[in-house]
């Protein structure tokens, strides 16, 4: 052990200076790392708050989209029902026109009535068929 002490003795002041420099660099690096970690924690907290706000907004949007889809489905159902109703009315109109033609062919009074001048609105209604 004495030989190490004899070897170090001439460089004692330089070694102590190096140890001091390393200690100061280590402390400086630790402080810089601490400040960097604190800044990252602040950024993470800010981003977490922002993500929470965006999640809340997306929940609202998804609810609106679901409501819009529900309304579109109702609208489609209404369109189909109205088309069915229109088809039924057109069929009834065709049936009524056919019955009127049969009645005109079978009944002389109806034929005579339809041959006379009839109100313009009724004529237009009957002539549509």
Phi and psi in radians as a Rosetta constraint file:
Dihedral C 1 N 2 CA 2 C 2 CIRCULARHARMONIC -1.133 0.35
Dihedral N 2 CA 2 C 2 N 3 CIRCULARHARMONIC -0.553 0.35
Dihedral C 2 N 3 CA 3 C 3 CIRCULARHARMONIC -1.191 0.35
Dihedral N 3 CA 3 C 3 N 4 CIRCULARHARMONIC -0.544 0.35
Dihedral C 3 N 4 CA 4 C 4 CIRCULARHARMONIC -1.209 0.35
Dihedral N 4 CA 4 C 4 N 5 CIRCULARHARMONIC -0.729 0.35
Dihedral C 4 N 5 CA 5 C 5 CIRCULARHARMONIC -1.085 0.35
Dihedral N 5 CA 5 C 5 N 6 CIRCULARHARMONIC -0.721 0.35
Dihedral C 5 N 6 CA 6 C 6 CIRCULARHARMONIC -1.177 0.35
Dihedral N 6 CA 6 C 6 N 7 CIRCULARHARMONIC -0.599 0.35
Dihedral C 6 N 7 CA 7 C 7 CIRCULARHARMONIC -1.232 0.35
Dihedral N 7 CA 7 C 7 N 8 CIRCULARHARMONIC -0.638 0.35
Dihedral C 7 N 8 CA 8 C 8 CIRCULARHARMONIC -1.445 0.35
Dihedral N 8 CA 8 C 8 N 9 CIRCULARHARMONIC -0.497 0.35
Dihedral C 8 N 9 CA 9 C 9 CIRCULARHARMONIC -0.917 0.35
Dihedral N 9 CA 9 C 9 N 10 CIRCULARHARMONIC -0.805 0.35
Dihedral C 9 N 10 CA 10 C 10 CIRCULARHARMONIC -1.169 0.35
Dihedral N 10 CA 10 C 10 N 11 CIRCULARHARMONIC -0.426 0.35
Dihedral C 10 N 11 CA 11 C 11 CIRCULARHARMONIC -1.845 0.35
Dihedral N 11 CA 11 C 11 N 12 CIRCULARHARMONIC 0.333 0.35
Dihedral C 11 N 12 CA 12 C 12 CIRCULARHARMONIC -1.038 0.35
Dihedral N 12 CA 12 C 12 N 13 CIRCULARHARMONIC -0.831 0.35
Dihedral C 12 N 13 CA 13 C 13 CIRCULARHARMONIC -1.179 0.35
Dihedral N 13 CA 13 C 13 N 14 CIRCULARHARMONIC -0.673 0.35
Dihedral C 13 N 14 CA 14 C 14 CIRCULARHARMONIC -1.158 0.35
Dihedral N 14 CA 14 C 14 N 15 CIRCULARHARMONIC -0.706 0.35
Dihedral C 14 N 15 CA 15 C 15 CIRCULARHARMONIC -1.119 0.35
Dihedral N 15 CA 15 C 15 N 16 CIRCULARHARMONIC -0.737 0.35
Dihedral C 15 N 16 CA 16 C 16 CIRCULARHARMONIC -1.121 0.35
Dihedral N 16 CA 16 C 16 N 17 CIRCULARHARMONIC -0.680 0.35
Dihedral C 16 N 17 CA 17 C 17 CIRCULARHARMONIC -1.119 0.35
Dihedral N 17 CA 17 C 17 N 18 CIRCULARHARMONIC -0.756 0.35
Dihedral C 17 N 18 CA 18 C 18 CIRCULARHARMONIC -1.086 0.35
Dihedral N 18 CA 18 C 18 N 19 CIRCULARHARMONIC -0.726 0.35
Dihedral C 18 N 19 CA 19 C 19 CIRCULARHARMONIC -1.109 0.35
Dihedral N 19 CA 19 C 19 N 20 CIRCULARHARMONIC -0.711 0.35
Dihedral C 19 N 20 CA 20 C 20 CIRCULARHARMONIC -1.116 0.35
Dihedral N 20 CA 20 C 20 N 21 CIRCULARHARMONIC -0.761 0.35
Dihedral C 20 N 21 CA 21 C 21 CIRCULARHARMONIC -1.105 0.35
Dihedral N 21 CA 21 C 21 N 22 CIRCULARHARMONIC -0.764 0.35
Dihedral C 21 N 22 CA 22 C 22 CIRCULARHARMONIC -1.095 0.35
Dihedral N 22 CA 22 C 22 N 23 CIRCULARHARMONIC -0.668 0.35
Dihedral C 22 N 23 CA 23 C 23 CIRCULARHARMONIC -1.143 0.35
Dihedral N 23 CA 23 C 23 N 24 CIRCULARHARMONIC -0.762 0.35
Dihedral C 23 N 24 CA 24 C 24 CIRCULARHARMONIC -1.164 0.35
Dihedral N 24 CA 24 C 24 N 25 CIRCULARHARMONIC -0.727 0.35
Dihedral C 24 N 25 CA 25 C 25 CIRCULARHARMONIC -1.103 0.35
Dihedral N 25 CA 25 C 25 N 26 CIRCULARHARMONIC -0.706 0.35
Dihedral C 25 N 26 CA 26 C 26 CIRCULARHARMONIC -1.107 0.35
Dihedral N 26 CA 26 C 26 N 27 CIRCULARHARMONIC -0.766 0.35
Dihedral C 26 N 27 CA 27 C 27 CIRCULARHARMONIC -1.139 0.35
Dihedral N 27 CA 27 C 27 N 28 CIRCULARHARMONIC -0.754 0.35
Dihedral C 27 N 28 CA 28 C 28 CIRCULARHARMONIC -1.077 0.35
Dihedral N 28 CA 28 C 28 N 29 CIRCULARHARMONIC -0.745 0.35
Dihedral C 28 N 29 CA 29 C 29 CIRCULARHARMONIC -1.138 0.35
Dihedral N 29 CA 29 C 29 N 30 CIRCULARHARMONIC -0.675 0.35
Dihedral C 29 N 30 CA 30 C 30 CIRCULARHARMONIC -1.131 0.35
Dihedral N 30 CA 30 C 30 N 31 CIRCULARHARMONIC -0.734 0.35
Dihedral C 30 N 31 CA 31 C 31 CIRCULARHARMONIC -1.143 0.35
Dihedral N 31 CA 31 C 31 N 32 CIRCULARHARMONIC -0.766 0.35
Dihedral C 31 N 32 CA 32 C 32 CIRCULARHARMONIC -1.087 0.35
Dihedral N 32 CA 32 C 32 N 33 CIRCULARHARMONIC -0.746 0.35
Dihedral C 32 N 33 CA 33 C 33 CIRCULARHARMONIC -1.105 0.35
Dihedral N 33 CA 33 C 33 N 34 CIRCULARHARMONIC -0.716 0.35
Dihedral C 33 N 34 CA 34 C 34 CIRCULARHARMONIC -1.085 0.35
Dihedral N 34 CA 34 C 34 N 35 CIRCULARHARMONIC -0.808 0.35
Dihedral C 34 N 35 CA 35 C 35 CIRCULARHARMONIC -1.133 0.35
Dihedral N 35 CA 35 C 35 N 36 CIRCULARHARMONIC -0.670 0.35
Dihedral C 35 N 36 CA 36 C 36 CIRCULARHARMONIC -1.119 0.35
Dihedral N 36 CA 36 C 36 N 37 CIRCULARHARMONIC -0.768 0.35
Dihedral C 36 N 37 CA 37 C 37 CIRCULARHARMONIC -1.109 0.35
Dihedral N 37 CA 37 C 37 N 38 CIRCULARHARMONIC -0.712 0.35
Dihedral C 37 N 38 CA 38 C 38 CIRCULARHARMONIC -1.095 0.35
Dihedral N 38 CA 38 C 38 N 39 CIRCULARHARMONIC -0.741 0.35
Dihedral C 38 N 39 CA 39 C 39 CIRCULARHARMONIC -1.117 0.35
Dihedral N 39 CA 39 C 39 N 40 CIRCULARHARMONIC -0.710 0.35
Dihedral C 39 N 40 CA 40 C 40 CIRCULARHARMONIC -1.133 0.35
Dihedral N 40 CA 40 C 40 N 41 CIRCULARHARMONIC -0.686 0.35
Dihedral C 40 N 41 CA 41 C 41 CIRCULARHARMONIC -1.103 0.35
Dihedral N 41 CA 41 C 41 N 42 CIRCULARHARMONIC -0.687 0.35
Dihedral C 41 N 42 CA 42 C 42 CIRCULARHARMONIC -1.133 0.35
Dihedral N 42 CA 42 C 42 N 43 CIRCULARHARMONIC -0.746 0.35
Dihedral C 42 N 43 CA 43 C 43 CIRCULARHARMONIC -1.117 0.35
Dihedral N 43 CA 43 C 43 N 44 CIRCULARHARMONIC -0.718 0.35
Dihedral C 43 N 44 CA 44 C 44 CIRCULARHARMONIC -1.099 0.35
Dihedral N 44 CA 44 C 44 N 45 CIRCULARHARMONIC -0.721 0.35
Dihedral C 44 N 45 CA 45 C 45 CIRCULARHARMONIC -1.125 0.35
Dihedral N 45 CA 45 C 45 N 46 CIRCULARHARMONIC -0.743 0.35
Dihedral C 45 N 46 CA 46 C 46 CIRCULARHARMONIC -1.110 0.35
Dihedral N 46 CA 46 C 46 N 47 CIRCULARHARMONIC -0.788 0.35
Dihedral C 46 N 47 CA 47 C 47 CIRCULARHARMONIC -1.147 0.35
Dihedral N 47 CA 47 C 47 N 48 CIRCULARHARMONIC -0.632 0.35
Dihedral C 47 N 48 CA 48 C 48 CIRCULARHARMONIC -1.109 0.35
Dihedral N 48 CA 48 C 48 N 49 CIRCULARHARMONIC -0.729 0.35
Dihedral C 48 N 49 CA 49 C 49 CIRCULARHARMONIC -1.106 0.35
Dihedral N 49 CA 49 C 49 N 50 CIRCULARHARMONIC -0.759 0.35
Dihedral C 49 N 50 CA 50 C 50 CIRCULARHARMONIC -1.121 0.35
Dihedral N 50 CA 50 C 50 N 51 CIRCULARHARMONIC -0.742 0.35
Dihedral C 50 N 51 CA 51 C 51 CIRCULARHARMONIC -1.101 0.35
Dihedral N 51 CA 51 C 51 N 52 CIRCULARHARMONIC -0.699 0.35
Dihedral C 51 N 52 CA 52 C 52 CIRCULARHARMONIC -1.056 0.35
Dihedral N 52 CA 52 C 52 N 53 CIRCULARHARMONIC -0.736 0.35
Dihedral C 52 N 53 CA 53 C 53 CIRCULARHARMONIC -1.116 0.35
Dihedral N 53 CA 53 C 53 N 54 CIRCULARHARMONIC -0.722 0.35
Dihedral C 53 N 54 CA 54 C 54 CIRCULARHARMONIC -1.163 0.35
Dihedral N 54 CA 54 C 54 N 55 CIRCULARHARMONIC -0.648 0.35
Dihedral C 54 N 55 CA 55 C 55 CIRCULARHARMONIC -1.103 0.35
Dihedral N 55 CA 55 C 55 N 56 CIRCULARHARMONIC -0.741 0.35
Dihedral C 55 N 56 CA 56 C 56 CIRCULARHARMONIC -1.084 0.35
Dihedral N 56 CA 56 C 56 N 57 CIRCULARHARMONIC -0.768 0.35
Dihedral C 56 N 57 CA 57 C 57 CIRCULARHARMONIC -1.108 0.35
Dihedral N 57 CA 57 C 57 N 58 CIRCULARHARMONIC -0.703 0.35
Dihedral C 57 N 58 CA 58 C 58 CIRCULARHARMONIC -1.172 0.35
Dihedral N 58 CA 58 C 58 N 59 CIRCULARHARMONIC -0.595 0.35
Dihedral C 58 N 59 CA 59 C 59 CIRCULARHARMONIC -1.101 0.35
Dihedral N 59 CA 59 C 59 N 60 CIRCULARHARMONIC -0.709 0.35
Dihedral C 59 N 60 CA 60 C 60 CIRCULARHARMONIC -1.111 0.35
Dihedral N 60 CA 60 C 60 N 61 CIRCULARHARMONIC -0.738 0.35
Dihedral C 60 N 61 CA 61 C 61 CIRCULARHARMONIC -1.144 0.35
Dihedral N 61 CA 61 C 61 N 62 CIRCULARHARMONIC -0.730 0.35
Dihedral C 61 N 62 CA 62 C 62 CIRCULARHARMONIC -1.133 0.35
Dihedral N 62 CA 62 C 62 N 63 CIRCULARHARMONIC -0.628 0.35
Dihedral C 62 N 63 CA 63 C 63 CIRCULARHARMONIC -1.135 0.35
Dihedral N 63 CA 63 C 63 N 64 CIRCULARHARMONIC -0.700 0.35
Dihedral C 63 N 64 CA 64 C 64 CIRCULARHARMONIC -1.162 0.35
Dihedral N 64 CA 64 C 64 N 65 CIRCULARHARMONIC -0.696 0.35
Dihedral C 64 N 65 CA 65 C 65 CIRCULARHARMONIC -1.124 0.35
Dihedral N 65 CA 65 C 65 N 66 CIRCULARHARMONIC -0.736 0.35
Dihedral C 65 N 66 CA 66 C 66 CIRCULARHARMONIC -1.090 0.35
Dihedral N 66 CA 66 C 66 N 67 CIRCULARHARMONIC -0.709 0.35
Dihedral C 66 N 67 CA 67 C 67 CIRCULARHARMONIC -1.145 0.35
Dihedral N 67 CA 67 C 67 N 68 CIRCULARHARMONIC -0.711 0.35
Dihedral C 67 N 68 CA 68 C 68 CIRCULARHARMONIC -1.105 0.35
Dihedral N 68 CA 68 C 68 N 69 CIRCULARHARMONIC -0.732 0.35
Dihedral C 68 N 69 CA 69 C 69 CIRCULARHARMONIC -1.098 0.35
Dihedral N 69 CA 69 C 69 N 70 CIRCULARHARMONIC -0.701 0.35
Dihedral C 69 N 70 CA 70 C 70 CIRCULARHARMONIC -1.104 0.35
Dihedral N 70 CA 70 C 70 N 71 CIRCULARHARMONIC -0.745 0.35
Dihedral C 70 N 71 CA 71 C 71 CIRCULARHARMONIC -1.169 0.35
Dihedral N 71 CA 71 C 71 N 72 CIRCULARHARMONIC -0.652 0.35
Dihedral C 71 N 72 CA 72 C 72 CIRCULARHARMONIC -1.126 0.35
Dihedral N 72 CA 72 C 72 N 73 CIRCULARHARMONIC -0.701 0.35
Dihedral C 72 N 73 CA 73 C 73 CIRCULARHARMONIC -1.116 0.35
Dihedral N 73 CA 73 C 73 N 74 CIRCULARHARMONIC -0.727 0.35
Dihedral C 73 N 74 CA 74 C 74 CIRCULARHARMONIC -1.114 0.35
Dihedral N 74 CA 74 C 74 N 75 CIRCULARHARMONIC -0.724 0.35
Dihedral C 74 N 75 CA 75 C 75 CIRCULARHARMONIC -1.100 0.35
Dihedral N 75 CA 75 C 75 N 76 CIRCULARHARMONIC -0.730 0.35
Dihedral C 75 N 76 CA 76 C 76 CIRCULARHARMONIC -1.106 0.35
Dihedral N 76 CA 76 C 76 N 77 CIRCULARHARMONIC -0.722 0.35
Dihedral C 76 N 77 CA 77 C 77 CIRCULARHARMONIC -1.109 0.35
Dihedral N 77 CA 77 C 77 N 78 CIRCULARHARMONIC -0.725 0.35
Dihedral C 77 N 78 CA 78 C 78 CIRCULARHARMONIC -1.121 0.35
Dihedral N 78 CA 78 C 78 N 79 CIRCULARHARMONIC -0.705 0.35
Dihedral C 78 N 79 CA 79 C 79 CIRCULARHARMONIC -1.072 0.35
Dihedral N 79 CA 79 C 79 N 80 CIRCULARHARMONIC -0.780 0.35
Dihedral C 79 N 80 CA 80 C 80 CIRCULARHARMONIC -1.107 0.35
Dihedral N 80 CA 80 C 80 N 81 CIRCULARHARMONIC -0.722 0.35
Dihedral C 80 N 81 CA 81 C 81 CIRCULARHARMONIC -1.125 0.35
Dihedral N 81 CA 81 C 81 N 82 CIRCULARHARMONIC -0.718 0.35
Dihedral C 81 N 82 CA 82 C 82 CIRCULARHARMONIC -1.158 0.35
Dihedral N 82 CA 82 C 82 N 83 CIRCULARHARMONIC -0.639 0.35
Dihedral C 82 N 83 CA 83 C 83 CIRCULARHARMONIC -1.131 0.35
Dihedral N 83 CA 83 C 83 N 84 CIRCULARHARMONIC -0.724 0.35
Dihedral C 83 N 84 CA 84 C 84 CIRCULARHARMONIC -1.090 0.35
Dihedral N 84 CA 84 C 84 N 85 CIRCULARHARMONIC -0.750 0.35
Dihedral C 84 N 85 CA 85 C 85 CIRCULARHARMONIC -1.124 0.35
Dihedral N 85 CA 85 C 85 N 86 CIRCULARHARMONIC -0.726 0.35
Dihedral C 85 N 86 CA 86 C 86 CIRCULARHARMONIC -1.100 0.35
Dihedral N 86 CA 86 C 86 N 87 CIRCULARHARMONIC -0.747 0.35
Dihedral C 86 N 87 CA 87 C 87 CIRCULARHARMONIC -1.083 0.35
Dihedral N 87 CA 87 C 87 N 88 CIRCULARHARMONIC -0.706 0.35
Dihedral C 87 N 88 CA 88 C 88 CIRCULARHARMONIC -1.114 0.35
Dihedral N 88 CA 88 C 88 N 89 CIRCULARHARMONIC -0.771 0.35
Dihedral C 88 N 89 CA 89 C 89 CIRCULARHARMONIC -1.121 0.35
Dihedral N 89 CA 89 C 89 N 90 CIRCULARHARMONIC -0.737 0.35
Dihedral C 89 N 90 CA 90 C 90 CIRCULARHARMONIC -1.122 0.35
Dihedral N 90 CA 90 C 90 N 91 CIRCULARHARMONIC -0.685 0.35
Dihedral C 90 N 91 CA 91 C 91 CIRCULARHARMONIC -1.135 0.35
Dihedral N 91 CA 91 C 91 N 92 CIRCULARHARMONIC -0.763 0.35
Dihedral C 91 N 92 CA 92 C 92 CIRCULARHARMONIC -1.095 0.35
Dihedral N 92 CA 92 C 92 N 93 CIRCULARHARMONIC -0.676 0.35
Dihedral C 92 N 93 CA 93 C 93 CIRCULARHARMONIC -1.126 0.35
Dihedral N 93 CA 93 C 93 N 94 CIRCULARHARMONIC -0.753 0.35
Dihedral C 93 N 94 CA 94 C 94 CIRCULARHARMONIC -1.119 0.35
Dihedral N 94 CA 94 C 94 N 95 CIRCULARHARMONIC -0.754 0.35
Dihedral C 94 N 95 CA 95 C 95 CIRCULARHARMONIC -1.094 0.35
Dihedral N 95 CA 95 C 95 N 96 CIRCULARHARMONIC -0.726 0.35
Dihedral C 95 N 96 CA 96 C 96 CIRCULARHARMONIC -1.135 0.35
Dihedral N 96 CA 96 C 96 N 97 CIRCULARHARMONIC -0.700 0.35
Dihedral C 96 N 97 CA 97 C 97 CIRCULARHARMONIC -1.137 0.35
Dihedral N 97 CA 97 C 97 N 98 CIRCULARHARMONIC -0.708 0.35
Dihedral C 97 N 98 CA 98 C 98 CIRCULARHARMONIC -1.144 0.35
Dihedral N 98 CA 98 C 98 N 99 CIRCULARHARMONIC -0.724 0.35
Dihedral C 98 N 99 CA 99 C 99 CIRCULARHARMONIC -1.119 0.35
Dihedral N 99 CA 99 C 99 N 100 CIRCULARHARMONIC -0.663 0.35
Dihedral C 99 N 100 CA 100 C 100 CIRCULARHARMONIC -1.141 0.35
Dihedral N 100 CA 100 C 100 N 101 CIRCULARHARMONIC -0.714 0.35
Dihedral C 100 N 101 CA 101 C 101 CIRCULARHARMONIC -1.101 0.35
Dihedral N 101 CA 101 C 101 N 102 CIRCULARHARMONIC -0.748 0.35
Dihedral C 101 N 102 CA 102 C 102 CIRCULARHARMONIC -1.131 0.35
Dihedral N 102 CA 102 C 102 N 103 CIRCULARHARMONIC -0.719 0.35
Dihedral C 102 N 103 CA 103 C 103 CIRCULARHARMONIC -1.125 0.35
Dihedral N 103 CA 103 C 103 N 104 CIRCULARHARMONIC -0.702 0.35
Dihedral C 103 N 104 CA 104 C 104 CIRCULARHARMONIC -1.135 0.35
Dihedral N 104 CA 104 C 104 N 105 CIRCULARHARMONIC -0.663 0.35
Dihedral C 104 N 105 CA 105 C 105 CIRCULARHARMONIC -1.293 0.35
Dihedral N 105 CA 105 C 105 N 106 CIRCULARHARMONIC -0.568 0.35
Dihedral C 105 N 106 CA 106 C 106 CIRCULARHARMONIC -1.600 0.35
Dihedral N 106 CA 106 C 106 N 107 CIRCULARHARMONIC -0.471 0.35
Dihedral C 106 N 107 CA 107 C 107 CIRCULARHARMONIC -2.037 0.35
Dihedral N 107 CA 107 C 107 N 108 CIRCULARHARMONIC 2.130 0.35
Dihedral C 107 N 108 CA 108 C 108 CIRCULARHARMONIC -1.196 0.35
Dihedral N 108 CA 108 C 108 N 109 CIRCULARHARMONIC -0.625 0.35
Dihedral C 108 N 109 CA 109 C 109 CIRCULARHARMONIC -1.112 0.35
Dihedral N 109 CA 109 C 109 N 110 CIRCULARHARMONIC -0.721 0.35
Dihedral C 109 N 110 CA 110 C 110 CIRCULARHARMONIC -1.170 0.35
Dihedral N 110 CA 110 C 110 N 111 CIRCULARHARMONIC -0.736 0.35
Dihedral C 110 N 111 CA 111 C 111 CIRCULARHARMONIC -1.065 0.35
Dihedral N 111 CA 111 C 111 N 112 CIRCULARHARMONIC -0.743 0.35
Dihedral C 111 N 112 CA 112 C 112 CIRCULARHARMONIC -1.167 0.35
Dihedral N 112 CA 112 C 112 N 113 CIRCULARHARMONIC -0.707 0.35
Dihedral C 112 N 113 CA 113 C 113 CIRCULARHARMONIC -1.110 0.35
Dihedral N 113 CA 113 C 113 N 114 CIRCULARHARMONIC -0.762 0.35
Dihedral C 113 N 114 CA 114 C 114 CIRCULARHARMONIC -1.267 0.35
Dihedral N 114 CA 114 C 114 N 115 CIRCULARHARMONIC -0.355 0.35
Dihedral C 114 N 115 CA 115 C 115 CIRCULARHARMONIC -1.405 0.35
Dihedral N 115 CA 115 C 115 N 116 CIRCULARHARMONIC -0.383 0.35
Dihedral C 115 N 116 CA 116 C 116 CIRCULARHARMONIC -1.357 0.35
Dihedral N 116 CA 116 C 116 N 117 CIRCULARHARMONIC 2.860 0.35
Dihedral C 116 N 117 CA 117 C 117 CIRCULARHARMONIC -1.105 0.35
Dihedral N 117 CA 117 C 117 N 118 CIRCULARHARMONIC 2.226 0.35
Dihedral C 117 N 118 CA 118 C 118 CIRCULARHARMONIC -2.062 0.35
Dihedral N 118 CA 118 C 118 N 119 CIRCULARHARMONIC 2.824 0.35
Dihedral C 118 N 119 CA 119 C 119 CIRCULARHARMONIC -0.931 0.35
Dihedral N 119 CA 119 C 119 N 120 CIRCULARHARMONIC 2.518 0.35
Dihedral C 119 N 120 CA 120 C 120 CIRCULARHARMONIC -1.040 0.35
Dihedral N 120 CA 120 C 120 N 121 CIRCULARHARMONIC -0.694 0.35
Dihedral C 120 N 121 CA 121 C 121 CIRCULARHARMONIC -1.108 0.35
Dihedral N 121 CA 121 C 121 N 122 CIRCULARHARMONIC -0.764 0.35
Dihedral C 121 N 122 CA 122 C 122 CIRCULARHARMONIC -1.155 0.35
Dihedral N 122 CA 122 C 122 N 123 CIRCULARHARMONIC -0.684 0.35
Dihedral C 122 N 123 CA 123 C 123 CIRCULARHARMONIC -1.089 0.35
Dihedral N 123 CA 123 C 123 N 124 CIRCULARHARMONIC -0.788 0.35
Dihedral C 123 N 124 CA 124 C 124 CIRCULARHARMONIC -1.086 0.35
Dihedral N 124 CA 124 C 124 N 125 CIRCULARHARMONIC -0.692 0.35
Dihedral C 124 N 125 CA 125 C 125 CIRCULARHARMONIC -1.117 0.35
Dihedral N 125 CA 125 C 125 N 126 CIRCULARHARMONIC -0.742 0.35
Dihedral C 125 N 126 CA 126 C 126 CIRCULARHARMONIC -1.300 0.35
Dihedral N 126 CA 126 C 126 N 127 CIRCULARHARMONIC -0.544 0.35
Dihedral C 126 N 127 CA 127 C 127 CIRCULARHARMONIC -1.394 0.35
Dihedral N 127 CA 127 C 127 N 128 CIRCULARHARMONIC -0.292 0.35
Dihedral C 127 N 128 CA 128 C 128 CIRCULARHARMONIC -1.038 0.35
Dihedral N 128 CA 128 C 128 N 129 CIRCULARHARMONIC -0.569 0.35
